[in-house]
């Protein structure tokens, strides 16, 4: 099993390196492959690693692959954003289902301040968003915010090695969303795109770790 985890880390590092090389040699390398390969690689390693599959997690991965299809094959930004938003929402549901120990009172008190803080950077480019995709962007932004919020609250409520991985996944996703928004609507500096993709890779790897460890612990308890 450790060999599969090592393989996944190696492949993800290679994907990130390809994207970094593209930053310096954009005329010789297509970064499309550094983006679309992340989810399939994680999915394959997930199937190799576990026997009992988490259906919600698989649905989220499928939604992410559908998003990549719309982004890079159909060239449909709106459908790609919607698919990504759905995938992020499923991530949020997974965390909610597995984090029953979070205090309802703490959730209610923290929701508005957290989402307000998260949405502040979007004020910078909200005027630049095309009206045709405004609703989709807002949905995607809130799905990222919700996932990041649930990850953070899970870690605050129960600080363990497992929830720490989840917190890293959530914070990486939040930063990714903000940087990608800056790249799309404010400054087309390729550095923002590359850093955003590295955060994307980090987020999904940490979520992969969380799902495997959490589901393994729950399976052992049932046995």
Order of alpha helices (4+ residues) and beta strands (2+ residues): alpha-alpha-alpha-alpha-alpha-alpha-alpha-alpha
